[in-house]
């Protein structure tokens, strides 16, 4: 019943990394439940574990211990190739530094997830990519290479790429970190629109005041959840 109620379940997740300096614990027995359609921001200083938690949800990192169940799939049990296919259909990822492929045009970058997962027939992929670019006012740049675009324009393309396969979950790691305040506000508006459309949006940021539209805020420190504005609701539901 619990797994049906929540789209994302993080259970007792610990994540450690080994380095020359020794073992570093990025997450410490984290428990987190997220419902479908929530707009959640994960806030914390550098090194708090917020990006690691986002990567755990997206299957980019694997937990050292604990369980990660997303959209009914036990992600922590998948191998690398299974995870890639699962992620392509379930998670749309927006990175701080955009990570657009430099040798592909704007529209080719947006089409890439559809080509990889074959979620749409070949003849439908380009029209769908153009429709997504139209949504963010980027159709006139469809044939350009990413290097010719501004930071804000590249982030809008990355936003479209994340939506290419119509995934139920969008995760974003500091998506406004390299943008000016005016452009950042527009990008935040795009994420808010996704949440209103029923997408689950999880965004990492180090700025407490840069989270307009987010109904739930989770604060991380030293790999542990210090506060969660959704925790009281969760306690009431489990009472």
C-alpha positions as a LaTeX table, in Angstrom:
\begin{tabular}{lrrr}
\hline
Residue & $x$ (\AA) & $y$ (\AA) & $z$ (\AA) \\
\hline
Unk1 & 0.00 & 0.00 & 0.00 \\
Unk2 & 2.83 & 2.36 & 0.93 \\
Unk3 & 4.61 & 1.84 & $-2.38$ \\
Unk4 & 1.41 & 2.71 & $-4.25$ \\
Unk5 & 0.89 & 5.93 & $-2.26$ \\
Unk6 & 4.34 & 7.33 & $-2.97$ \\
Unk7 & 6.07 & 7.75 & $-6.31$ \\
Unk8 & 9.51 & 7.83 & $-4.66$ \\
Unk9 & 10.58 & 5.90 & $-1.57$ \\
Unk10 & 14.06 & 6.30 & $-0.08$ \\
Unk11 & 14.55 & 3.85 & 2.79 \\
Unk12 & 17.52 & 3.99 & 5.16 \\
Unk13 & 19.88 & 5.06 & 2.38 \\
Unk14 & 23.53 & 5.52 & 3.19 \\
Unk15 & 26.08 & 6.48 & 0.53 \\
Unk16 & 29.83 & 6.43 & 1.08 \\
Unk17 & 32.69 & 7.30 & $-1.25$ \\
Unk18 & 36.27 & 6.12 & $-0.92$ \\
Unk19 & 39.15 & 8.48 & $-1.62$ \\
Unk20 & 42.83 & 8.81 & $-0.80$ \\
Unk21 & 41.81 & 10.75 & 2.30 \\
Unk22 & 39.62 & 7.88 & 3.47 \\
Unk23 & 35.92 & 7.07 & 3.45 \\
Unk24 & 33.50 & 9.98 & 3.06 \\
Unk25 & 29.86 & 9.51 & 4.04 \\
Unk26 & 27.67 & 11.63 & 1.75 \\
Unk27 & 24.29 & 10.35 & 3.00 \\
Unk28 & 23.45 & 8.93 & 6.43 \\
Unk29 & 20.41 & 6.63 & 6.70 \\
Unk30 & 18.13 & 8.97 & 4.78 \\
Unk31 & 14.39 & 8.25 & 4.65 \\
Unk32 & 12.25 & 10.18 & 2.19 \\
Unk33 & 8.78 & 9.78 & 0.68 \\
Unk34 & 7.64 & 11.86 & $-2.31$ \\
Unk35 & 4.20 & 11.74 & $-3.85$ \\
Unk36 & 3.41 & 12.14 & $-7.51$ \\
Unk37 & 2.90 & 15.77 & $-8.50$ \\
Unk38 & 4.98 & 17.27 & $-5.68$ \\
Unk39 & 7.41 & 20.13 & $-6.27$ \\
Unk40 & 10.27 & 19.50 & $-3.84$ \\
Unk41 & 13.44 & 21.49 & $-3.32$ \\
Unk42 & 16.45 & 20.01 & $-1.56$ \\
Unk43 & 18.49 & 22.74 & 0.09 \\
Unk44 & 21.95 & 22.58 & 1.58 \\
Unk45 & 25.46 & 23.91 & 1.54 \\
Unk46 & 28.20 & 22.45 & $-0.63$ \\
Unk47 & 29.03 & 18.96 & 0.67 \\
Unk48 & 25.70 & 18.51 & 2.45 \\
Unk49 & 24.76 & 15.53 & 0.26 \\
Unk50 & 21.98 & 17.17 & $-1.74$ \\
Unk51 & 23.39 & 16.35 & $-5.19$ \\
Unk52 & 24.16 & 12.80 & $-4.07$ \\
Unk53 & 20.56 & 12.37 & $-2.94$ \\
Unk54 & 19.32 & 13.63 & $-6.30$ \\
Unk55 & 21.69 & 11.23 & $-8.09$ \\
Unk56 & 20.41 & 8.36 & $-5.95$ \\
Unk57 & 16.82 & 9.13 & $-7.00$ \\
Unk58 & 17.87 & 9.29 & $-10.67$ \\
Unk59 & 19.90 & 6.09 & $-10.51$ \\
Unk60 & 23.10 & 7.95 & $-11.36$ \\
Unk61 & 24.60 & 6.86 & $-8.03$ \\
Unk62 & 23.90 & 3.56 & $-6.29$ \\
Unk63 & 23.36 & 3.52 & $-2.51$ \\
Unk64 & 25.94 & 1.79 & $-0.35$ \\
Unk65 & 23.03 & 0.48 & 1.70 \\
Unk66 & 19.27 & 0.99 & 1.80 \\
Unk67 & 16.49 & 0.88 & $-0.78$ \\
Unk68 & 15.48 & 3.20 & $-3.62$ \\
Unk69 & 12.04 & 2.57 & $-5.08$ \\
Unk70 & 10.92 & 4.91 & $-7.85$ \\
Unk71 & 7.68 & 4.52 & $-9.78$ \\
Unk72 & 7.40 & 0.96 & $-8.50$ \\
Unk73 & 10.93 & $-0.04$ & $-9.57$ \\
Unk74 & 13.61 & $-1.09$ & $-7.06$ \\
Unk75 & 16.30 & 1.03 & $-8.70$ \\
Unk76 & 19.08 & $-0.15$ & $-6.37$ \\
Unk77 & 18.73 & $-3.70$ & $-7.77$ \\
Unk78 & 19.14 & $-2.77$ & $-11.45$ \\
Unk79 & 22.38 & $-3.26$ & $-13.35$ \\
Unk80 & 23.93 & $-0.42$ & $-15.34$ \\
Unk81 & 22.19 & $-1.13$ & $-18.66$ \\
Unk82 & 18.81 & $-1.69$ & $-16.98$ \\
Unk83 & 19.22 & 1.56 & $-15.07$ \\
Unk84 & 19.97 & 3.51 & $-18.27$ \\
Unk85 & 16.79 & 2.25 & $-19.96$ \\
Unk86 & 14.70 & 2.83 & $-16.83$ \\
Unk87 & 16.07 & 6.36 & $-16.36$ \\
Unk88 & 15.45 & 7.28 & $-20.00$ \\
Unk89 & 11.74 & 6.57 & $-19.64$ \\
Unk90 & 11.16 & 7.61 & $-16.02$ \\
Unk91 & 13.47 & 10.51 & $-15.15$ \\
Unk92 & 14.20 & 13.76 & $-16.94$ \\
Unk93 & 17.50 & 15.22 & $-15.73$ \\
Unk94 & 18.49 & 18.90 & $-15.94$ \\
Unk95 & 22.11 & 19.62 & $-15.01$ \\
Unk96 & 23.68 & 22.86 & $-13.80$ \\
Unk97 & 26.13 & 22.92 & $-16.70$ \\
Unk98 & 23.51 & 21.87 & $-19.27$ \\
Unk99 & 25.58 & 18.93 & $-20.66$ \\
Unk100 & 24.30 & 19.31 & $-24.20$ \\
Unk101 & 26.31 & 17.37 & $-26.78$ \\
Unk102 & 28.38 & 20.03 & $-28.59$ \\
Unk103 & 28.43 & 18.30 & $-32.00$ \\
Unk104 & 24.63 & 17.92 & $-32.16$ \\
Unk105 & 22.22 & 20.69 & $-33.07$ \\
Unk106 & 19.62 & 21.94 & $-30.62$ \\
Unk107 & 16.85 & 19.78 & $-32.07$ \\
Unk108 & 19.14 & 16.73 & $-32.23$ \\
Unk109 & 19.94 & 17.17 & $-28.53$ \\
Unk110 & 16.24 & 17.24 & $-27.71$ \\
Unk111 & 15.56 & 14.18 & $-29.87$ \\
Unk112 & 18.40 & 12.17 & $-28.33$ \\
Unk113 & 16.40 & 10.62 & $-25.43$ \\
Unk114 & 13.66 & 9.58 & $-27.87$ \\
Unk115 & 16.24 & 7.98 & $-30.15$ \\
Unk116 & 17.84 & 6.14 & $-27.24$ \\
Unk117 & 14.63 & 4.77 & $-25.70$ \\
Unk118 & 12.58 & 4.59 & $-28.90$ \\
Unk119 & 9.61 & 5.94 & $-26.97$ \\
Unk120 & 8.09 & 7.53 & $-30.08$ \\
Unk121 & 7.99 & 6.35 & $-33.70$ \\
Unk122 & 10.84 & 7.84 & $-35.73$ \\
Unk123 & 8.57 & 10.12 & $-37.78$ \\
Unk124 & 7.09 & 11.65 & $-34.60$ \\
Unk125 & 10.36 & 12.54 & $-32.88$ \\
Unk126 & 11.29 & 15.71 & $-34.76$ \\
Unk127 & 7.77 & 17.22 & $-34.59$ \\
Unk128 & 7.66 & 16.48 & $-30.85$ \\
Unk129 & 11.08 & 18.08 & $-30.33$ \\
Unk130 & 9.94 & 21.19 & $-32.21$ \\
Unk131 & 6.79 & 21.38 & $-30.09$ \\
Unk132 & 8.89 & 21.28 & $-26.93$ \\
Unk133 & 11.22 & 23.97 & $-28.27$ \\
Unk134 & 8.19 & 26.08 & $-29.15$ \\
Unk135 & 7.07 & 25.83 & $-25.53$ \\
Unk136 & 10.23 & 27.66 & $-24.41$ \\
Unk137 & 10.57 & 30.00 & $-27.40$ \\
Unk138 & 13.55 & 28.22 & $-28.97$ \\
Unk139 & 12.27 & 27.02 & $-32.36$ \\
Unk140 & 14.34 & 29.56 & $-34.30$ \\
Unk141 & 17.49 & 28.05 & $-32.77$ \\
Unk142 & 16.63 & 24.42 & $-33.65$ \\
Unk143 & 19.41 & 24.06 & $-36.23$ \\
Unk144 & 22.14 & 25.77 & $-34.20$ \\
Unk145 & 24.90 & 24.19 & $-32.15$ \\
Unk146 & 24.81 & 24.69 & $-28.36$ \\
Unk147 & 28.03 & 26.74 & $-28.41$ \\
Unk148 & 26.20 & 29.54 & $-30.24$ \\
Unk149 & 23.60 & 29.92 & $-27.47$ \\
Unk150 & 23.62 & 31.86 & $-24.21$ \\
Unk151 & 23.54 & 30.06 & $-20.87$ \\
Unk152 & 19.83 & 30.69 & $-20.45$ \\
Unk153 & 19.10 & 29.40 & $-23.94$ \\
Unk154 & 21.14 & 26.26 & $-23.34$ \\
Unk155 & 19.26 & 25.62 & $-20.11$ \\
Unk156 & 15.94 & 25.90 & $-21.94$ \\
Unk157 & 17.17 & 23.33 & $-24.46$ \\
Unk158 & 18.24 & 21.06 & $-21.58$ \\
Unk159 & 14.76 & 21.55 & $-20.11$ \\
Unk160 & 13.21 & 20.36 & $-23.40$ \\
Unk161 & 15.57 & 17.38 & $-23.57$ \\
Unk162 & 14.48 & 16.37 & $-20.06$ \\
Unk163 & 10.85 & 16.36 & $-21.22$ \\
Unk164 & 11.48 & 14.50 & $-24.48$ \\
Unk165 & 10.18 & 11.12 & $-23.28$ \\
Unk166 & 7.41 & 12.68 & $-21.16$ \\
Unk167 & 8.83 & 11.24 & $-17.90$ \\
Unk168 & 6.75 & 11.45 & $-14.71$ \\
Unk169 & 9.73 & 12.80 & $-12.72$ \\
Unk170 & 12.01 & 15.75 & $-13.43$ \\
Unk171 & 15.17 & 16.24 & $-11.36$ \\
Unk172 & 17.30 & 19.35 & $-11.58$ \\
Unk173 & 20.70 & 19.98 & $-10.00$ \\
Unk174 & 21.27 & 23.70 & $-9.43$ \\
Unk175 & 19.53 & 24.52 & $-12.75$ \\
Unk176 & 19.81 & 28.28 & $-12.21$ \\
Unk177 & 23.33 & 28.29 & $-10.73$ \\
Unk178 & 24.96 & 29.69 & $-13.87$ \\
Unk179 & 22.20 & 32.07 & $-14.90$ \\
Unk180 & 21.55 & 35.73 & $-14.20$ \\
Unk181 & 18.65 & 36.49 & $-11.85$ \\
Unk182 & 16.17 & 37.43 & $-14.58$ \\
Unk183 & 16.86 & 34.31 & $-16.64$ \\
Unk184 & 16.85 & 32.17 & $-13.50$ \\
Unk185 & 13.38 & 33.45 & $-12.65$ \\
Unk186 & 12.10 & 32.42 & $-16.09$ \\
Unk187 & 13.63 & 28.94 & $-15.76$ \\
Unk188 & 12.07 & 28.53 & $-12.31$ \\
Unk189 & 8.75 & 29.47 & $-13.87$ \\
Unk190 & 9.14 & 26.58 & $-16.32$ \\
Unk191 & 9.66 & 24.10 & $-13.49$ \\
Unk192 & 6.69 & 25.51 & $-11.61$ \\
Unk193 & 4.57 & 24.98 & $-14.72$ \\
Unk194 & 5.64 & 21.33 & $-14.86$ \\
Unk195 & 4.47 & 20.79 & $-11.28$ \\
Unk196 & 1.12 & 22.41 & $-12.06$ \\
Unk197 & 0.82 & 20.01 & $-15.01$ \\
Unk198 & 1.22 & 17.05 & $-12.65$ \\
Unk199 & 4.93 & 16.27 & $-13.01$ \\
Unk200 & 6.97 & 15.45 & $-9.93$ \\
Unk201 & 9.79 & 17.99 & $-9.73$ \\
Unk202 & 12.82 & 17.61 & $-7.45$ \\
Unk203 & 15.29 & 20.46 & $-7.49$ \\
Unk204 & 18.60 & 20.89 & $-5.68$ \\
Unk205 & 19.76 & 24.35 & $-4.68$ \\
Unk206 & 22.03 & 25.97 & $-2.10$ \\
Unk207 & 19.87 & 29.11 & $-2.01$ \\
Unk208 & 16.97 & 28.99 & 0.45 \\
Unk209 & 15.24 & 31.97 & $-1.14$ \\
Unk210 & 15.48 & 30.74 & $-4.73$ \\
Unk211 & 12.63 & 28.25 & $-4.53$ \\
Unk212 & 9.42 & 30.00 & $-5.63$ \\
Unk213 & 6.60 & 27.60 & $-6.43$ \\
Unk214 & 8.05 & 24.74 & $-4.40$ \\
Unk215 & 5.46 & 23.49 & $-1.93$ \\
Unk216 & 7.96 & 21.34 & $-0.01$ \\
Unk217 & 11.45 & 22.18 & 1.16 \\
Unk218 & 13.96 & 19.68 & 2.55 \\
Unk219 & 17.14 & 20.89 & 4.23 \\
Unk220 & 20.21 & 18.62 & 4.27 \\
Unk221 & 23.31 & 18.98 & 6.40 \\
Unk222 & 26.21 & 16.53 & 6.65 \\
Unk223 & 24.25 & 13.89 & 4.75 \\
Unk224 & 21.18 & 13.94 & 6.97 \\
Unk225 & 17.76 & 15.56 & 6.64 \\
Unk226 & 17.55 & 18.40 & 9.15 \\
Unk227 & 14.06 & 19.65 & 8.26 \\
Unk228 & 11.26 & 18.71 & 5.88 \\
Unk229 & 8.15 & 20.83 & 5.45 \\
Unk230 & 6.30 & 17.74 & 4.21 \\
Unk231 & 7.18 & 15.59 & 7.21 \\
Unk232 & 4.17 & 16.64 & 9.32 \\
Unk233 & 1.76 & 15.64 & 6.54 \\
Unk234 & 3.51 & 12.30 & 6.23 \\
Unk235 & 3.17 & 11.65 & 9.98 \\
Unk236 & $-0.56$ & 12.40 & 9.83 \\
Unk237 & $-1.06$ & 9.97 & 6.93 \\
Unk238 & 0.83 & 7.19 & 8.70 \\
Unk239 & $-0.91$ & 7.79 & 12.03 \\
\hline
\end{tabular}
